[in-house]
Amino acid sequence: PSALYRSEFLATTTATTTATTSATTTTTTTTTTTMTVAIIVTVTVSLASIACALKYVTQVRSPQTERRNAE
């Protein structure tokens, strides 16, 4: 009986370990994907902000605007 119990215990432990490893791998992949998406969104928003700021600065300092402001 004890040998049978041991083999069942080992089988259960192995199955649990495999399931846990599988779940951990899935979680890690999901986290990595989420982080990648977050980084891409952050970089895109940053670049868009910089582009808008540059456009605003160049627009304000353009010769046409200076002339209009002078008049």
C-alpha positions in Angstrom: 0.0 0.0 0.0 2.8 2.5 0.9 4.5 1.9 -2.5 1.2 2.6 -4.4 0.6 5.7 -2.3 4.2 6.9 -3.1 3.7 6.5 -6.8 0.3 8.2 -6.7 1.9 11.1 -4.7 4.7 11.4 -7.2 2.3 11.4 -10.2 0.2 14.0 -8.5 3.2 16.1 -7.6 4.5 15.9 -11.2 1.1 16.9 -12.7 0.9 19.8 -10.3 4.4 21.0 -11.1 3.8 20.7 -14.8 0.5 22.7 -14.5 2.2 25.4 -12.3 5.1 25.7 -14.8 2.7 26.0 -17.7 0.6 28.7 -15.9 3.8 30.6 -14.9 5.0 30.5 -18.5 1.7 31.8 -19.8 1.7 34.6 -17.1 5.2 35.5 -18.0 4.4 35.7 -21.7 1.3 37.8 -21.0 3.3 40.1 -18.8 6.0 40.5 -21.4 3.5 41.2 -24.1 1.7 43.8 -21.9 5.0 45.5 -21.1 6.0 45.6 -24.7 2.6 47.2 -25.6 3.0 49.7 -22.8 6.5 50.6 -23.9 5.4 51.0 -27.6 2.4 53.2 -26.5 4.7 55.3 -24.2 7.2 55.8 -27.0 4.5 56.7 -29.5 2.9 59.2 -27.2 6.2 60.7 -26.3 7.2 61.1 -30.0 3.7 62.6 -30.8 4.2 65.1 -27.9 7.6 66.1 -29.2 6.3 66.4 -32.7 3.5 68.7 -31.6 5.9 70.8 -29.5 8.3 71.2 -32.4 5.5 72.0 -34.7 4.2 74.7 -32.2 7.7 76.1 -31.7 8.4 76.3 -35.4 5.0 77.7 -36.1 5.3 80.5 -33.5 8.8 81.5 -34.7 8.1 81.4 -38.4 8.7 84.6 -40.4 5.0 84.9 -41.4 3.9 84.8 -37.8 6.6 87.4 -36.9 5.4 89.7 -39.6 1.7 89.3 -38.5 2.7 90.0 -34.9 4.7 93.1 -36.0 1.6 94.5 -37.8 
